[in-house]
Amino acid sequence: MDRIRLIKPAPAATERQQLAYFLGVSGDTCGSSGLAMHLVVVPPGAAAEPHYHDGFETAIYQLEGRVETRYGDRLERSVISEAGDFLFIPPGVPHQPVNLSATEHAVALIARNDASEHERVVPYVAS
């Protein structure tokens, strides 16, 4: 590929985590071979379905809001990210982001080192 691509995201699509995604860079949108980057919006008080990413890393930059990310075998651990924070999630770590606000959306930019990462998002049931 020898050209720069501009991607104008379509209206939000609901992905496997049950959150609104604005699809940006991926294999499907621009032919990326090893990178995906999207914008995700978590509605007030909402949570994603628990899941993990099979074989790829995730980096998150929190643009707006406060999100508690529960993680671990029983989702017993947690970290809270606020606007301006970065969050790294290793491959295979079960997690569930939860918007801590009952009135405001949480918005984050997400980057992954897999251009077709939605194919390897795996639902997780805490043990």
C-alpha positions as CSV (number, residue, x, y, z in Angstrom):
1,M,0.0,0.0,0.0
2,D,1.5,3.3,-1.0
3,R,-1.1,5.9,-0.1
4,I,-2.3,7.7,2.9
5,R,-5.9,6.9,3.9
6,L,-8.4,9.3,5.5
7,I,-11.2,7.4,7.5
8,K,-14.3,9.3,8.4
9,P,-16.1,7.1,10.9
10,A,-19.6,6.1,10.2
11,P,-22.2,6.4,13.0
12,A,-21.4,4.2,16.0
13,A,-21.6,0.5,15.6
14,T,-22.2,-1.8,18.6
15,E,-19.4,-4.3,18.9
16,R,-19.1,-7.6,20.9
17,Q,-18.5,-5.7,24.1
18,Q,-21.9,-4.1,23.7
19,L,-20.5,-0.5,23.5
20,A,-20.8,2.1,20.8
21,Y,-17.6,2.1,18.6
22,F,-16.6,4.6,15.9
23,L,-14.5,2.5,13.7
24,G,-11.3,4.1,12.7
25,V,-8.1,2.4,11.5
26,S,-8.4,-1.4,10.8
27,G,-7.9,-4.0,8.2
28,D,-11.5,-3.5,7.1
29,T,-11.5,0.3,6.9
30,C,-8.2,1.0,5.3
31,G,-6.2,-2.1,4.8
32,S,-4.1,-1.9,7.9
33,S,-2.1,-5.0,8.5
34,G,-1.1,-4.7,12.2
35,L,-2.9,-1.9,13.9
36,A,-6.4,-0.9,14.9
37,M,-7.6,2.4,16.4
38,H,-11.2,3.3,17.3
39,L,-13.2,5.7,19.5
40,V,-15.5,4.1,22.1
41,V,-18.3,5.7,24.0
42,V,-19.6,4.2,27.3
43,P,-23.0,5.6,28.2
44,P,-23.7,6.9,31.7
45,G,-23.7,4.0,34.2
46,A,-23.1,1.4,31.5
47,A,-20.6,-1.4,31.4
48,A,-19.1,-3.5,28.6
49,E,-19.7,-7.2,28.6
50,P,-16.7,-9.0,30.4
51,H,-14.2,-10.1,27.7
52,Y,-10.6,-10.6,26.9
53,H,-8.5,-10.1,23.8
54,D,-7.0,-13.3,22.3
55,G,-3.4,-12.6,21.4
56,F,-3.2,-8.8,21.1
57,E,-2.5,-5.8,23.3
58,T,-4.8,-2.9,23.9
59,A,-3.8,0.7,24.8
60,I,-6.5,3.1,25.9
61,Y,-6.4,6.9,26.2
62,Q,-9.2,8.3,28.3
63,L,-10.6,11.5,26.7
64,E,-13.6,12.1,28.8
65,G,-15.2,10.7,32.0
66,R,-14.1,8.2,34.7
67,V,-14.0,4.5,34.0
68,E,-13.4,1.6,36.4
69,T,-11.8,-1.3,34.6
70,R,-12.4,-4.5,36.5
71,Y,-10.0,-7.3,35.7
72,G,-8.6,-10.7,36.7
73,D,-10.0,-14.2,36.9
74,R,-13.1,-13.1,38.9
75,L,-12.9,-9.4,37.8
76,E,-11.9,-8.9,41.5
77,R,-9.2,-6.2,40.8
78,S,-9.8,-2.8,39.4
79,V,-8.2,0.4,38.2
80,I,-9.8,3.8,37.6
81,S,-8.9,5.9,34.6
82,E,-9.8,9.6,34.1
83,A,-9.5,12.0,31.3
84,G,-5.8,12.2,30.3
85,D,-4.8,8.8,31.6
86,F,-3.4,5.9,29.5
87,L,-4.3,2.3,30.2
88,F,-2.5,-0.8,29.0
89,I,-4.3,-4.2,28.8
90,P,-2.1,-7.3,28.1
91,P,-3.4,-10.1,25.9
92,G,-5.7,-12.7,27.6
93,V,-6.5,-10.5,30.7
94,P,-10.3,-10.7,31.4
95,H,-11.7,-7.2,31.9
96,Q,-14.8,-5.1,32.1
97,P,-14.9,-1.3,31.8
98,V,-17.7,0.5,33.7
99,N,-18.6,4.1,33.4
100,L,-18.6,5.6,36.9
101,S,-20.9,8.5,36.1
102,A,-24.7,8.2,36.1
103,T,-25.0,11.3,34.0
104,E,-22.0,11.7,31.6
105,H,-20.6,9.6,28.8
106,A,-17.1,8.3,29.0
107,V,-15.1,8.5,25.8
108,A,-11.8,6.8,25.0
109,L,-9.4,6.3,22.1
110,I,-8.4,2.6,21.7
111,A,-5.4,1.2,19.9
112,R,-4.6,-2.5,19.3
113,N,-1.8,-4.3,17.6
114,D,-4.1,-6.4,15.5
115,A,-5.9,-5.0,12.4
116,S,-8.8,-7.4,12.7
117,E,-9.0,-7.5,16.5
118,H,-12.8,-7.8,16.7
119,E,-12.5,-11.3,15.3
120,R,-10.6,-12.3,18.5
121,V,-12.6,-10.6,21.2
122,V,-13.7,-13.4,23.5
123,P,-16.7,-13.2,25.9
124,Y,-15.6,-14.0,29.5
125,V,-17.6,-15.6,32.4
126,A,-15.9,-15.0,35.7
127,S,-15.0,-18.2,37.5
